[in-house]
């Protein structure tokens, strides 16, 4: 995407306009960094409200004020839109048509929680050059993590292969896995993802290796680390006595494994975050902070 270096406008698309987690933070931080650099930014999201960080003279926010598939009180609508959110696709296509294809890039930061695979044709065949940043594995894996939540282990099955389709790896009931498979069928077919994406950003080498079998040989893969805000004076890390875990305490992130390893080595462990694995972390290491 060498031509994208001359982009005057970046249209950022994602599920969240609010600071709901790591994925949203990266998208919002990227919007601020681009705007501060003089690039016109349009931030398109399915759900709001918009985070105050998006209040910037160089950022225009277009929020649909929809629900995520988890907090929508209309469960039938949530199931339907989770597979194919037609209003979101129409809105994004209409918005993309406003901009000059020669000077605009569409950058997507996820779709699985609200936008749905319906935006795939805009990414993989719309009027604008596009790039997709992978914050997880929804482009290939039905549950988005290459992780078996039932056995609490990394999944090595071929995504959407026979073994995948016949295994309930979901953290909830089997019906949820069936719904996720339905969404993945929509992703791979009408959604045109990921095979027709021209450019994909991965945030780790492991992620790039895991996704290699599922991307087209024509897809250009770019390794870009997440932006991190640094404040204060540098510290001498060698003088620290703690190992710090920052993030959601969930099985696929290895929080309880981190806790058990710290206890076995007699090291001080500090956790910043919360989640379903909180009790498991305390059980594995009662002294963890």
Order of alpha helices (4+ residues) and beta strands (2+ residues): beta-alpha-beta-beta-alpha-alpha-beta-alpha-beta-beta-beta-alpha-alpha-beta-alpha-beta-beta-alpha-beta-alpha
